[in-house]
Amino acid sequence: MGQPVTPTRSNRPQNVLERLLQIAAAAADAPQGLIVCSEPRKLLASIGVAGEAEATAMADLALAQTEPSVLPGLTEGELRGVRFLAAAPMRRDGRRIGAVAVARPAAGEADPALRGILAEIAELATEEFARQEELQDVERDRETLLAELDHRVKNVLAAVQSLATQSARRAVSLEGFLRTFSGRLKAMASAQELLTATRWRGAELHHLAAAELGGLAPGQTRWEGPEVFLNPRAATAMSLALHELAINAAKYGALSTDKGKVEVRWRRTADGGFELDWIEEGGPPVSAPTREGFGSLLIREVSCRELGGECTLEFPRVGVRAHLSGTAQAVAEGQPPELPRQEAPPAAAAGQSIGPSPKAEGDVRGLKVLIVEDAVLLAWELEVGLTEAGAKVVGSAAEVDEAMGMADQPLDCAVLDANLNGESVRPVAEALAARGVPFIFATGYGENRGAPEGFDVPIIRKPYDITQIVSALVEITGRGG
């Protein structure tokens, strides 16, 4: 006898397997029946089977049949209380995976038609069993993905917390902290967006350089090198390192003047890793800093550790030099997905906008603004920031219906989150457009999705800061310049 089989009942009495078993039992005029899989021994459906011993004995006899069989005259010793049993094997890809069986206490004739009926039912049961297994696989995959998402979200939050803490410790003012922390947060967001585009396999070094340098000083930056596809941790570390170097160059170095140049070159090494050089020229004379800031520490310690190589900073008078290397472990396995190489950052990368210039002149004082945003903290931050800038926030809505109820009041402009708890903000956008009220979209999605199509309006990618929102509103209301 095989391992015990415990009778079970589905939460849905009329599920497909039980219904098939009922049809088989009716065809054989049998009050008992079961559908069982062989490996692992598991009862899939049953009717009239009283206990574990009975189910196990019946399953053993059914699984022993290699072809559709009718056993009309069983003795008392073969299966207790059963004198008639009909069974058919379930097969997948030529392999027996289980059986369908029905039984009754009285002997009967070996009806050939019953074999055919059971064979068809066994085939249908096999298909249904396969479908249920696929659904279980999908559910397991979903749970795995949710667990991985939870893990990554917590890692990101921990990293953000660390960046905030370290930035705050070295900040001399609140304004300075907000500026530096916001920039670092945007660098992380850019890396996350690139990783999302590759299903979290990694990010190509070329795209990381383009995201950080492309829109910073057009015509003054250059980056080149072979294909280097970094794993997620190395990509995030490299993005932060390039951000720190770029911000320093824009504030104090080569990019703080119109004639300065920054060149970034990288190459593969014989051991499967890579080396990158950052070279600044044409800027103000450089001298070594008197103290090490968090940006330098971030490059030397964090990025170096994640890349597994070396990171050095030099300060010759002609311009800053940085050398970063990574081991083969920092390079992702396989070929990167086909993403277009760009000589400028992706359109509306994190913290950048399509449409308005972040340097738009003018102000928003007196503008009546509607905020449509489902994230409470972000909506609150927008309202506070716009109010401090002099605008009048006439309403803040988190759902489409709520926003539609506010869209008919006197408005000068609006900020619309593209997705409100899974629902598109399109109806609100259409209502505002019909009234001639200008608006901008804000979205946390990447460049290939998110904002409703068909509207020629600015798109601001999250995370953003209030200055970008103000600049966008200034331009769409005609207050710039």
N, C-alpha and C positions, 0 to 999 in steps of 0.2 A: 504494500500500500504506500502511496506517495504521502507527501506532507498534508496535514489536515486542511480542509477547505471550509471556511466559515461562511454560512449563508448571509448575504447582505441584501438590503433593499435600497433602492434609489430614493432620493428625495422627491423624485418625480415618478409616480407609479406608472405612468404611460410613456416612459422614455423608449427610444427606438428599439433597444435590445430586448426589453421586456415585452414590447408589442410583437416583435418577431417570435419570441418564445411562446407567447400566447397563441399565435397562428399555428406554430408547429404542434403544440399540445392539442389544439382543436382538431387538426388533421389526423392525429393519432388517437383521439379520444382518450387522452392521458391527463390525469390530474397533477402530475409532477413533471418538472423539467428544470434544466439549468443550461446556462452558457458559461463556459469556463475557459480561461486561457491557461496554457501549460507552463510557461516560464515568464515570470514567477507564477506559482500556482495561485490563482485568484478567481473568485466567483464574480462574474460580470453581471449576471441576472439569474433569478430563480423564481419558481412558483411551486408551492406545495411541498417544498423540501423542509423537513421539520428541524433537523439539527446537524451538527458538524459531522458526526459519524456517517449519517445517511448521505450528506452531500459529498463527503470524501470518497465513499465507496462508489457512488454513482459517477463521480468525476473520473475515478480510476478506470472504470469500465468503459466510459465514453472515450477517454483519451487513448485507450488501447486500440480503438478501431481506426484502421488506416484508410478505409473507404466507407461511404454511406452504408450503414448496416442496420438490420432489424433482427433483434434477438427475441423470438416470440415465446420461448419456453424456458426461462431461467429457473434454476432450482433455488430453494430457500437459502442454500449456502453461498451462492454466488453474489446475491445482493438482497439483503434482508427486506422482506415485505414487497419485493418487486419481482414479477414474473415475466414482464414484457418491457423491453427497452429498445428504443430506436435512436441511433446516433449518427452524426456526420462530422468529419473533421473540418476545421477551419484552416485554410492555407494562405500564406502570403509569400510570393516569390518562390514557390515550390516547397516552402518549409511549413510544416504543421505547427500552428501556433495555439490551437485550442480545439474545442468541440462544442457542438450543440446536441443536447440529448433530452428525450422525453421518456417517461416511464409510467406504468400502471401496475396495480397489484395482481391483475388477472392475465393469464396467458392469452395469446391471440395469434393471428396468422401473419406470416411475413409478407405484407403487402408491398409489391415492387414499386407501386406509385409513391409510397411513403418515402422511399429512399430518394427519389427525385425531388420531392418537396423539401426534405431535410437538406439535400445538397444545395438547393437554391437559397434556402434560409441561411445555411452556413456561409454561403458566399456573401449574402447581404450583411450578415452579422460581422463578417471579416471587414467589409468596407466601413461599417459603422464603428467597429473597434479601432480601425486605423484613423478614422476621423476624430474619435475621442482622444486618441494618443496625440494626434497633431495639436488638438486644442490644449492638452496638458503641456505639451512642449512650448506652445505659445505662451501659456501662463507662466511656466518656469522661466522662459526668456524675459517676460515682462517683469517678474520679480527680481531677476538678476539685474536687469537694466535699472530698475528703481533703486536697488541696493547700490549699484555703481553710481547712479546719479546722486544719491544721498551722500556717498563717500566723497564725490568730487565737489559737491556744494559745500560740504563741511571743510574740505581742504581749501577751497577758494575763500570761504569766510575767515578761516584761520589766517590765511595769507594776508587778506585785507586788514584784519585786526592787527597783525604784526606790522604792516606798512604804516597803519595809522599811528600805532604806538611809537614806532621809531621816528616817524616824521615829526610827531608832536614833541618828542624829547629834544629835537635839535632845532625846532622852529623858534624864532625870536618874536613872532607876532602871529595872531590868529589869521590874518590875511596871508602871511607867508606859508603857514601850515596848509590852509585850504588850497593854495595854488600848487604847492609841491605834491600834496597828497592826491589832489584831483588828477594831476598829470600822470602820476604813477598808476593810479587806478585805471586811467584810460589806456595806458600801455598794456596793463594786464587784460583789459577788455579786448584790445586789438588782437592779442595773442589768442584769447579764447575764441574769437570769431574765426580766425584762421584755422584753429584746431577743429571747430565745429564743421567747417567746410570740408574737412578731410575725415569726418566721423571719428575725430579724436585720435587719429593715427599719428599725427605730427604736423609740422609746418615747415615749409621750405624757407631757407635763410634769405633768399631773394625777396620773398613776400614780407618777411619781418622787417627787412631794411627799408622796403618801399613804404610800409605802413608808418614807420617812424620818421623817415627823412623826406619822402616825396613831396609833402605839402608844406614843409617847414621853410624852405628858402629856395624856390624854383630857380634853376640855373646855377646854383651854388653847391649842389650836392651831386655825388656820383657814387654808385655802388655796382660792383661786378664780381663775379666768381662762378665756379661750377655749381652744379646742383648738389645741395646739401640739405637733406631732409631730416630735421631734428625731431626727436621724440617730444612728447608733450611737456615734460618737466624742463628739458633743455630749451625748448622753444620759448616758454614763459620767462625763463632766466635770461635768455638772449634778448628778448623784447625789452625787459626792464633795463638791461645794461645799455642797449642802444638808446633807449629813452633818456637815461641819465646823461649819456655823452651828448646827445642832441640838445637837450635843454641847457646844459652847461655851455655848449658852443653858441647857442642862440643868445644867452644872457651875457657871457663874458668872452667867448672865443671867436672863432673864425666867422660864424654866422651872425655875429653882432654888428658886422659892417657889410656894406654892399660888395666889397671886393674879396671877401674871404671865401675860402673853398674848404669843403670836407669831402674826402674820398675814403670809401670803405672797400677794402679788397679782401677776399678770402680764397683759400685753396684747400684741397684735400691733402692729407698726409699719408705716408706709406702704411701706417698702422690702422687706417680706416677712419681716423678722426679728421679734424680740420683745424685751421688757424685763420684768424681774422685780424686785420690791421685797420685801425682808425687813424687817419692822418688829417690834421688841420693845418692850413696855410693861409696867409694873407690877412689874418686878423690882428688885433692889438698884441703887443709884446706880452709873452706869457711868463709867469713866475710860479713856482710851486706854492700851493696853499699853505698857510701857516698852521691850519688844523684840518684834520680829515673829517669831511662831512658825511652824512648818511649815504649820499649818492655814491661817493667813492667806496665807502664800506660795502654798499650793496654790490658794486661791481667786483671788488676784490674778494669778498667772502661768499656772498650768496650765489652770484652767477658762477664764480669759479668752482664752487662746490657742486652745483647742479650740472655743470658742463664736464666736471671730472678732470679739468686741465689746469692751465695757469692763466692768470689775468694780471697784467702789469700796466701801470699808468706812468707816463713820463711827461715832463713839462719843459721841453726846450723852448727857447725864446721865440722861435718861429711858429710854434703852435703845438697843441696837445697831441700826444701820441698814446694810443692804447693798443695792447696786443692781448687777444683772447684766444685760447685754444681749448678744444674739446676732444675727448677720447672717442673711440668707436662706439662706446656705450651710449653716448649722447646722440648718436645718429640712429634714426628709426630704420627698422628692417623693411625691405621691399621697396617698390617704386612709389613715389608720391602720385596722388591722383592728378589728372589733367586739369590744372587750374591755370588760367592765363597769367603769364608773367607781365607785370606792369612796370613802367618806368615812373609811375606816380602811385600814390597810395590808392587802395580801393575806394570807389566812390562812397562818400559818406561813411568812412570808417568810424569806429567808435570815437565819439567826442568830436567828430567833424560833421559838417553839414553840406547839403546840396542846396544851392541857391544863394542864400545871403552870405555876405562876407562877415567874418567875426569882428572886423574892424569898422562895421557900419557906423556912421556918425548919426547923431540925433539922440532922442530919449523917448521914453514911454510914459512920461508924466501925463496923467489925465486920461490915458487910454482905458476904455472899458473892456476887460478881458474875461473870456470864459475859459475855464480849465476843465478838460475832460480827461481824467486819469484814474485808473482803478487801484493803483498803489497808493495807499493812504499817506505814507511818509513822503513819497515823491510829490504828491499833490500838495501836501502841506508845505514842503520846501519851496515849490513853485509859487504858491500863494504868498509866502513870506518874502521871497526874493523879489517878486514883481511888485508887491506893495512897497517894499523898501526902495525900489527903483522909481516909485511915483505912480505906478499904474493902479487902477481900481479893479479888483477882482470881483465881478458881479455874480459869480457862481462857480461851484466846483462839483462836478458830477462824476460818478464812478461807473454808471451803467448807461446803456444806449437810451432807454426810455427816460431816465432822469435827465440826460443831456438834451433829448428832444424837447422836454418840457421847458428847458431854459433857453433854447435856441431862438425863440421868437422875441426875446426882450432886446432892448437897445444894446448893441455890441459894436465895438470897433475891430476886434480880432479875437482869435481863439487858438488855444494850444490843444491838439487832439492826440491822445494816445491811440495808436492805430488798432490795438486789440484790447477789448474790454472784457476780461474774464472769458476769453475764447470767442467773443462776438466782435465782428468787424464794426468799426466806427463809421463805415461808409454812409449809413442813413443820416448821421449828424453832418458829415461833410457835404452831402448833397443838399441838405436843408440850408446850410450856411452859404454854399455856393449859389443857390437859387436866390438868396437875399443879397448877394454881393458882399458878404462879410469875409474878409481875408482870414486865412488860418494856416497853421503849420502842423505837420505830423511829427510826433515823437514816437520812436519805436525801439524796442530792444532786440528786434530781429536783425539778421545780417542783411547785406546789400541785395540779396536775391529774392527777398520776400519781406512781408511785414505790412508796409503802407498800401492802402487801397490804390489800385491803378486808375488812370484816367483823370488825375488832378495835377495840374501844373503848379505845385506848391512846394515850398522847402520841406526837406525831411531832415530831422535831427536824430542822430543815433545815440542811444543810451550806452554808457553813462555820459551825461552832459553837465555843464554848469550853467548857472543862471545868466551869465554873460552871453552865452550862445543863444539862449532863448530871447533875451532882450534884443540882441543884434538882429535876429530873424524877424521879430515883431516890428522893429524899427523899419526894416526894409519893406516888408509887405504892406505896411500902412503908409509908406511914402514919406516917412519922417527922416530918412537918411540924407545926409549931404545938404 
